[in-house]
Amino acid sequence: MAADKRGNKTVRDLLLSLVVLGFVVFVIYLFIPHDSHADPVKVVPFSVELGQARRDAPYPVAGPEGLSAEWRSTSVTYNAGDPKNVTWHVGFVDPDEQYVAIEQSNGAADPFVASVTLGSHPAGGGTVTAGGHTWERYTGGRYTALVRKEPKVTTVVLGTAPQSQLTQMAAALQERGGH
């Protein structure tokens, strides 16, 4: 008879512990913000870094002008640690929630393009004219890209967005600075 009472007490203690634990979890849930309708994209301004890059970079730095507010910048980096491989990056989420980025470097063009496009390759002679420049189309990797190789700088517009959005970004680029 004693063993039976002890078994009931153990089950009762287990159930009480679960009730207390459930209450604690419920209270934590109430106080943690959880807005499922909030925009998960955190906008990162890039104008300060763009100004710095344009003052310091050994090439004219590309920055978009005239895009609608629906284009939201999400990342920006400028790295001048190696004067022979100065890099500029600014990433965006386009109006259709797709990724588009601008990448520039004065380093070796082919390794740079392969690195930032994650293995894309030329699309067999396909070119696009945007912003007064001719861009070579790249496909096949993680990103579709538009690439412009010049003697002092390689500029890449890449992303998961369709070609039309990449072309729109390429057309919006204004290059300034460089020395």
C-alpha positions in Angstrom: 0.0 0.0 0.0 2.9 2.4 0.8 4.4 1.9 -2.7 1.0 2.8 -4.3 0.8 6.1 -2.4 4.4 7.0 -3.3 3.6 6.4 -7.0 0.5 8.7 -6.9 2.6 11.4 -5.2 5.3 11.3 -7.9 2.7 11.6 -10.7 1.0 14.5 -8.8 4.4 16.3 -8.4 5.2 15.8 -12.1 1.8 17.3 -13.1 2.3 20.3 -10.7 5.8 20.9 -12.1 4.4 20.9 -15.7 1.7 23.4 -14.7 4.3 25.7 -13.1 6.6 25.4 -16.1 3.7 26.0 -18.5 2.8 29.2 -16.6 6.4 30.4 -16.7 6.6 29.8 -20.5 3.3 31.7 -21.0 4.5 34.7 -19.0 7.8 34.8 -21.0 5.7 34.6 -24.3 3.6 37.6 -23.2 6.6 39.8 -22.6 8.7 39.0 -25.7 7.8 41.1 -28.7 6.6 38.9 -31.6 5.1 41.0 -34.4 4.7 38.5 -37.3 3.7 41.4 -39.6 6.8 43.5 -39.0 9.2 43.9 -41.9 12.2 41.6 -41.2 14.5 43.7 -43.4 16.8 46.0 -41.4 17.7 49.0 -43.5 21.4 50.1 -43.2 22.2 53.6 -44.5 25.2 53.6 -46.8 25.8 57.3 -47.6 28.6 57.8 -45.1 30.5 54.8 -46.3 29.9 55.8 -49.9 31.4 59.2 -49.2 34.4 57.7 -47.6 34.9 55.2 -50.4 34.7 58.0 -53.0 37.3 60.1 -51.2 39.7 57.2 -50.6 39.4 54.5 -53.3 41.8 54.4 -56.2 38.9 54.1 -58.6 35.5 55.9 -59.2 33.1 54.3 -56.7 29.6 53.4 -57.9 26.6 54.3 -55.9 22.9 54.3 -57.0 21.0 57.5 -57.4 17.3 57.9 -58.2 15.9 54.6 -57.0 12.6 54.5 -55.3 12.3 54.1 -51.5 11.2 50.6 -52.1 14.9 49.7 -52.7 16.2 49.2 -49.2 19.9 49.0 -48.5 20.8 46.1 -46.1 24.6 45.9 -46.1 27.6 48.0 -46.8 31.3 47.5 -46.6 34.4 49.3 -47.8 37.7 47.6 -47.4 40.9 49.5 -48.3 43.3 47.2 -46.3 45.1 46.1 -49.4 45.7 49.0 -51.9 45.9 46.4 -54.8 42.5 44.9 -53.8 40.2 47.7 -52.5 36.6 46.5 -52.4 33.3 48.2 -52.2 29.9 46.5 -51.5 26.4 47.7 -50.9 23.5 45.3 -50.8 19.8 45.9 -51.3 16.4 44.3 -51.2 14.5 45.3 -54.3 10.7 46.2 -54.4 10.0 42.5 -55.1 11.9 41.4 -52.0 14.9 40.0 -54.0 18.6 40.6 -53.3 20.6 43.0 -55.5 24.2 44.1 -54.7 26.9 46.3 -56.2 30.4 45.0 -55.9 33.6 46.8 -57.0 37.3 46.0 -56.8 40.6 47.1 -58.3 42.0 43.6 -57.8 42.3 40.8 -60.4 39.0 40.8 -62.3 38.3 37.1 -62.9 38.9 35.9 -59.4 36.9 38.8 -58.0 33.9 38.1 -60.3 34.0 34.4 -59.5 34.1 35.1 -55.8 31.2 37.6 -55.5 28.9 35.8 -58.0 29.6 32.5 -56.3 30.6 30.7 -59.5 28.6 32.5 -62.2 30.0 32.5 -65.7 29.6 34.6 -68.9 26.2 34.0 -70.6 27.6 33.3 -74.0 28.0 36.8 -75.5 25.0 38.3 -73.8 25.3 42.0 -73.1 23.1 44.7 -71.7 23.4 48.5 -72.0 22.6 50.4 -68.9 23.7 53.8 -67.5 25.7 54.5 -70.7 27.8 51.3 -70.3 27.9 47.9 -71.8 27.6 45.1 -69.2 28.3 41.4 -69.8 25.7 39.0 -68.5 26.7 36.2 -66.1 24.6 33.2 -65.1 24.9 29.7 -63.7 26.1 30.4 -60.1 24.0 31.4 -57.1 23.5 34.8 -58.6 22.7 36.3 -62.0 25.1 39.2 -62.6 26.0 42.1 -64.9 29.8 42.6 -65.1 31.8 45.5 -66.4 35.6 45.1 -66.5 37.7 48.2 -66.9 41.5 48.8 -66.6 41.3 50.3 -63.0 38.1 48.6 -61.6 35.7 45.8 -62.0 32.0 46.5 -61.3 29.4 43.8 -60.7 25.7 44.1 -60.2 24.4 40.8 -58.9 21.6 39.2 -57.1 18.6 36.9 -57.0 16.5 39.5 -58.7 15.5 39.2 -62.4 17.6 40.7 -65.1 15.3 43.7 -65.3 16.0 44.7 -61.7 19.7 44.2 -62.1 19.6 46.4 -65.2 17.6 49.1 -63.3 20.3 49.1 -60.6 23.1 49.3 -63.2 21.4 52.2 -64.9 21.1 54.0 -61.5 24.8 53.8 -60.8 26.8 57.1 -60.6 30.5 56.8 -60.3 32.5 59.5 -58.5 35.8 59.9 -56.8 38.9 57.8 -57.4 42.4 59.0 -57.6 
